[in-house]
Amino acid sequence: MVVQAPAQDAHESPRGVTPAGFKCLVTEMVCWATGGPQEYTGRSMKDSHQHLMITAAEWEAFLDDLQQTLDKFAVPPAEQAEIKAIVASTRADIVV
């Protein structure tokens, strides 16, 4: 993400996963969810995020970061809508 909101700074990387490994899992998940050939090898969204106790405000901060990233890289509107729909589908498993 372009900017990390202070609320998100409090959350650590997943236990036993390096920052590079975390980036790899996120890439796998996005590529898999958008129809790419990759297979997602990580835990479920619920299992991965339950211990973090992510609030609705933190989720909104993440969405703002996501939007800034999409804008920075000039992602076309149709693809923005696709990735935001995928992200939105995970909310129930991530936000407490």
C-alpha positions as CSV (number, residue, x, y, z in Angstrom):
1,M,0.0,0.0,0.0
2,V,1.1,3.6,-0.5
3,V,0.5,4.9,3.0
4,Q,-0.1,2.9,6.1
5,A,-2.6,4.4,8.5
6,P,-1.5,4.7,12.1
7,A,-4.3,2.4,13.2
8,Q,-2.9,-0.4,11.0
9,D,0.7,0.1,12.4
10,A,-0.4,-1.6,15.6
11,H,-1.0,-4.9,13.7
12,E,2.0,-7.2,13.2
13,S,2.7,-9.4,10.2
14,P,1.1,-12.8,10.5
15,R,2.9,-15.1,12.9
16,G,5.8,-16.8,11.3
17,V,5.4,-14.9,8.0
18,T,8.1,-12.5,6.9
19,P,7.2,-9.3,5.2
20,A,8.3,-10.8,1.9
21,G,6.2,-13.9,2.6
22,F,3.2,-11.8,3.5
23,K,3.6,-9.9,0.2
24,C,3.8,-13.2,-1.6
25,L,0.5,-14.5,0.0
26,V,-1.3,-11.3,-0.8
27,T,-0.1,-11.5,-4.4
28,E,-1.2,-15.1,-4.6
29,M,-4.6,-14.3,-3.2
30,V,-5.3,-11.4,-5.6
31,C,-4.0,-13.2,-8.6
32,W,-6.1,-16.3,-7.7
33,A,-9.2,-14.2,-7.0
34,T,-8.9,-12.4,-10.3
35,G,-8.8,-15.6,-12.3
36,G,-5.0,-16.0,-12.7
37,P,-3.3,-19.3,-12.7
38,Q,-1.9,-18.9,-9.2
39,E,-3.2,-21.0,-6.3
40,Y,-3.7,-19.3,-3.0
41,T,-1.7,-21.3,-0.4
42,G,-2.4,-19.2,2.7
43,R,-4.9,-19.6,5.5
44,S,-8.5,-18.5,5.2
45,M,-9.1,-14.8,5.7
46,K,-10.9,-15.5,9.0
47,D,-8.1,-17.6,10.3
48,S,-5.5,-15.1,9.2
49,H,-7.2,-12.0,10.7
50,Q,-9.2,-13.2,13.7
51,H,-6.5,-12.5,16.3
52,L,-5.9,-9.0,14.9
53,M,-9.3,-7.7,16.0
54,I,-9.5,-5.3,13.1
55,T,-12.2,-2.7,13.6
56,A,-14.4,-1.0,11.0
57,A,-12.3,2.2,11.3
58,E,-9.2,0.2,10.5
59,W,-10.9,-1.5,7.6
60,E,-11.9,2.0,6.2
61,A,-8.3,3.1,6.6
62,F,-7.1,0.1,4.6
63,L,-9.7,0.9,1.9
64,D,-8.3,4.4,1.7
65,D,-4.8,3.0,1.3
66,L,-6.0,0.7,-1.3
67,Q,-7.7,3.5,-3.3
68,Q,-4.5,5.6,-3.1
69,T,-2.5,2.7,-4.4
70,L,-4.9,2.0,-7.3
71,D,-4.8,5.7,-8.2
72,K,-1.0,6.0,-7.9
73,F,-0.6,3.2,-10.4
74,A,-3.4,4.5,-12.7
75,V,-5.4,1.3,-12.5
76,P,-8.4,1.7,-14.9
77,P,-11.9,2.0,-13.3
78,A,-13.1,-1.4,-14.4
79,E,-10.1,-3.2,-12.8
80,Q,-10.5,-1.0,-9.7
81,A,-14.1,-2.1,-9.4
82,E,-13.1,-5.7,-9.7
83,I,-10.4,-5.6,-7.1
84,K,-12.5,-3.6,-4.7
85,A,-15.4,-6.1,-5.1
86,I,-13.0,-8.9,-4.2
87,V,-11.7,-7.0,-1.2
88,A,-15.2,-6.2,-0.1
89,S,-16.1,-9.9,-0.2
90,T,-13.6,-10.5,2.5
91,R,-14.8,-7.9,5.0
92,A,-17.1,-10.2,7.0
93,D,-14.1,-12.6,7.7
94,I,-11.7,-9.8,8.7
95,V,-13.6,-7.1,10.6
96,V,-14.8,-7.8,14.2
